[in-house]
Amino acid sequence: MECQDYGLTRNTERENLNLNPLQRGGFLPIEARKALYEFSDGYSVCDYCAGRLDEVTKPQIHGFLDDLADFINTDHARTTHGAREGKFAVMHALCKPGDTIVVDGNAHYTTHVAAERCGLKMIEVPNEGKPEYRITPEGYRVVLDELQDHGEDVSLVLLTHVDGDYGNLTDARSVGKVAHDAGVPLLLNCAYSMGRLPIDAKAMNTDFVVGSGHKSMAASGPIGVLGVQDEWADLVLKKSGRHTVKELEMLGCTSRGAPVATLMASFPHVAERVKHWDAEVDKTRSFVEKMEEIEGVTQIGVKPTEHDLVRFETPIFDKIAEKHPRRGFFLYEELKKRNIVGIKRGQTKWFKCSVYGFSQEQVDYIADSFVEIVAEYEKIL
């Protein structure tokens, strides 16, 4: 057969400012790009493996996982193929089909499919609705008390630390206390936080944490992180009865080759950048302030924002789109002219974005570009 051209060319980051919040925390520093080249083979980290990935010492994966556990303050750390795989591993280890778990109303869809795959019953803690969509510890307390009053046992509580819709940073410490007071362990989904801001699992009363290497830890994907406290290690990290060196919930070995090598190579960079999280929040707030000077543009979610992911309602761009010959595509195209990408084609009523990692000069340029686009098309309104 003759293979077609698969179109494997991309220069998005080299030539543009990318606002996509899915990608802002995942860009590889030069050290990781070098590791990507050297460890591109899927089994490249297995040259000296004696049977288990987390015990490999050349390269020093074992030592890296010890450092990673210290970084998030858990007793054990493992890499997975993504945060979703970590969530599934915990659910599968702790629960049996038909068990009840409690999740937040802003949870990522992978929380739902992991629970569904395990055959679990999900009870949602609703958010507080527009405009903040806040998840509260009191909401968890009410739901857990109601379940207890009805004699229903809960096997696991899951909280999304920062959600992907509004960028709301939740009060994990208080939710963890509510869960523990009810006698239930807490799983914290840190896909949008681990690697961007400091994570202290023990201080947040958290039994398990999951993170995303490709979303927030400057690694190629797919790769995730699972942190486990001692109390639960024998259950979640239990060995196979037949292949006694292998950990059952990890299906023996997890992410290998370039994903784990780039995660390791980026780790010093990531460990340093979380120290500057407050500056990133300040920069995002200044961006929000400038954007809200545009007529009708409003940040949706908790205000002032506590994360780099922000969601805007943008009726002014939708009004322009109604009269523009390119309709909803005009905003994407106007931004692209200015070397700004990351807002989806056709999206004008609202959009999510992030300025994480940009300089203040770049942030000002991005905000000014939105202002400029409105000024250019005000005449057609």
N, C-alpha and C positions, 0 to 999 in steps of 0.2 A: 504494500500500500504506500501511497504518497501522503505524507502528513501536510496538513494545511499550516498556514502562518498563524500562530497563536497570539500574536500581538503582544509579546512580552517586552514592552518598552514603557518606561515611566520616568518622568523627570519632575514630578509634582513638587518635591521638597527642594530640589536644586534651584528651581526657577520661581517658586511662589511661596507666599506665606499661607500655610495650611491651618485653617481654623477648626478643623474637625476634632471634637473633643475625644473621639475614639482613638485618635492618633497622636495627640499632643504629648502624652506622657510616654509614648513608645518609640520615639525617634532614637536611633542608635548613635552613641558617640563613636569616635574614631576607633577606640579600643575594641568595641563590639564589632565594628565593621571588619577589622582585621581578624577577629575570632571567627566571624561568619565565613571568611574565605578559608581559613585553616581547618575549620571543623565542619565543612559543608556536608561531608559524608555522614549519613545517619548513624553509623556505628563508630564514629571517630573518637568518642569518649570511652569506648569499650575496649581499647587496646590492652588494658591491664585490669579488666574486670574479673573478679573472682566469683561473680554470680549475682551481685546486687548493686544497682546504680548508686545508692546512697553510701556505699562503702568503698567506692572507687577513690583511690588516693593519687592517681596520676592520669589525668589532671586531678587536682585536689577537690573533688566534689564533696567528699566527706567533710573536709574542713570548711568548705563554703556553706554547707547546710548548717553546720554549727554556728557560723557567723550569721547566717540568715535567721536562725532561731533567736539569737541574741538581738538582732535588729528589730524583730517584731515582738520580742519578749514572750516567746512560747518555749516549752521544754523540748519540743521536737519540730523539725521542719522537713518537708518533702516537696519535691517538684512534681507537678501534674501536667496534664495537657491543657490546662486552663482552669479558671476559678470554678467553672461548672462541674468539672470532673472532681474537684475537691469537695464541692457540696454534695455530689452524688455519693462519694466515698463515705462521708460522715453519715448521711441519711441511711445508706445501705448497712453500715456497721451498727448503728444505734437502733434502727427501727425495723419493724416487721410489717408486711402488707396489712393495710387497714388501720395502722397507727395514725394518730393525729399530731400534726405539727402546726405551729403558729408562725405566720410570715407577715411582713409588712405590705401594705397596699401599694408601695412604690417598688416592689421587688422586681428584679430583672426576670425576663421570661425563662431564663435557664434555671432559676429557682423552681419555677412551676414544672418544667419538663423533667427535672431531676426527681422531684417529689412524685410526679405522675409515673415515672419509670419505676420507682420503688413501690408504687401502689399505695401511696399515703394520702390521707385526708388533710387538706389544707384549710385552715381558718385564717382569714385575713384581718389584720389590724388596719382599719381604714385610715387614709390620710384626712386632714382637716379641710380639704377642698380648696377651691380657688380663693385667693391668689397664691397662697404659700404652699399648699399641698404638704403640710408639715406632718411628720410622724412623731408621736409623743410617747414617752414612757407611760403616761397615764392611760393612753390607748391600749398598750400592752397589758397593763394591770386590769383594766376592765374586761378585756377578752379572756385573760387567764382566770380571773375570778368567776366569770360566767361559766366557763368550762368546768371549773372545779365544783361550782354549785350544782351542775348537772351530772356530776360524777364521772366526767370524761377525763381520762388520763392524757397528758401531753408528753410526747417523747422528745421533742426538740423545739426550741425557739430559734428562728432565723431573723436577723436584722440586716438590712442593706445600709452599710455605713454611709455611703454617698450614692444616691440613685442617679441613673443615667438619663432621666427625664428632666429634672429640675436642678440637679447639683446640690440637693439639700444634704447637709452634714448632720447626722442624727446623734443623739445623746446615748452613745453605746454603753457608757458606764452605768447610767441609770436604768436602761433597759436590761442590762446584765443583772443588776441587783433585783429587779422585778422578777426576772426569770428564775434566779437562784432562790429567791424567797418562796417561789412556787415549786421549788425542787426540780427545775428543768434546766438542762445545759443550754448555752447560747452559742450559735454559729454566726459569725460576723462576716458578711460579704464585703471585702475591701478592694474589689476590682478597680474602683476609681480612686482609691486612697493609698493603699500600700505602694510605696515608691514615689508618691507625690508629697505626702505629709507624714509626720511621725506617727507610728503605730505602736502602742504599748498594750498588748493583749491582756496582760494580767491587771493592769491599772483599769482597764475597761470591763473587768469581770467577764472575760470572754474565754470560753473553753476551746473553741476552734476558730481559726481565721483562714479565709481564702483570699488570694490575690491573683492579679493577672500580670504576667511578665510582659506580654506584648501590648497591653493597654496602658500600664502605668509604671513599668520598671525597665524601660529602654532595652527590651529584648526582642529578638525576632520570635515569631510564634510558630505553632501554638505552644505556650507554656504558662503554667500557673504555679501558685505556691499554696501549700496547705500547712498550717501551723496547728499543733495539737499539744494540749497540756498533759502532764504526767498521768493525771487521774483517768484519762481516756485512752492512753497510748496502747495499752494491751488489747483494747477492743478495736480501735481504728487501724492500728499497725500490726495486727495479729498475723502470724505466719501461716502459710499453706500447710495442710496436713500431709500432702504428698510431696511437694517441692519445698522442703522445710526452710530453705534460705530465703524464699520469696515472700513478700508481704501481700496478703490476699487482696486487700482493697486497692492496692497499687497495680494489680494484675501483673505482679512480678517487677517490671521496670516501667517507668513512665517516659517522660520526654528525654530524648537523647540528641546527640549531634549538635547542630547549630543552635537550636533554641536554648539548651542548657548552657552551652559555651558562651553565647552572647549575654545571657543573664548573669553569668559569673563575671564576664569582662566588664559589664556595665555597673556592677555592684558598687565599686568605690565611688563612681560618679553619682549613683542614686543615693548612697548613704550620705554624701555631701549635700546634694541638692535639697533633701528634706529639711535640712537645717535652715533653709531660706524660705520656708513655706509662707511665713507671715508676709514676706515681700511679694510673693505671688498673689496672695489674697488682696493686698493693697493695690497691686497693679490691676487686678480684675475689677475691683471696685471703682477705680478711676475710669476704666473702660466703660463700665455700666453707666456711670455718671454722665459721660460724654454721649453715649448712645441715647440715654433718656432725654437729652436735650432736643432730639429729633421729635417732631410732632407725633404723638400717639405711641411712640415706642416705649414699652414697659417691660422690665424684667419680671418674669414669673418665677415664683419660688421664694424661699425664705430671704428676707432682706434685713440688713445688708448681707449680700452673699458671703458664704464662708468657704467657697470652693471655686475652682477655675472654670468649671462647666457652668454656663449660664444659658438660660432660655429667655428669648424675647418674643413678645407679641409685637408684630410690625404692620399694623393696618395701613400705614402710609405707602409701604412698598406694594401692598396688595391693590391699593387704589391705582397706583401707577400701572401695575400689571394689567388691570382691566382695560386701559386705554392704549397700552403700548402694543405695537404690531407683533412683538415677540412674546406677548403675554407674560406668563410666569417665568419664562426663561431669561427675561431681561436682567434680573438682579444678578444671577450667576454670571451672565456674559459681561455685565458692567464691572463686576468685581474681578473677573478674569483679565480684563483689559489692564487692571491695576495690579496684576500679579497676586491676587488674593483668591484662594480657593477654600473648599471645605464646607460651603453652604450648598445644599443639594439643588440640583437643577429643578426649576419649576416651583421652588419653595419661596413664598413671599408673605404668607399670613403670619408665620412664626418661624423661628429657627433656633437651633442650639449652636453654640460655638465656644471656643476656648482660646485664650491668649497665653496659655501656660508656656513658659520658656522664652517668650519673646522679650526683646528689650523694650524699655519705655518708649523709645523713639518709634519702634515698629508698631507698638500698640496705638500710639497717637496717629500714625499714618493710617492704620486700619479704621479707626473711628472717624477720622477726617474723610476717608474715602466714602463711608456711608453717608455722611453729611453732604458731601459733594454730589453724590448720585441723586439725592433728594432735590438739591438745589437745581440740578440740571433738568429735572423732569417736572418741577412744580408747575411749569407753564401749561402742561397738558391736563392738569387736574381741573 
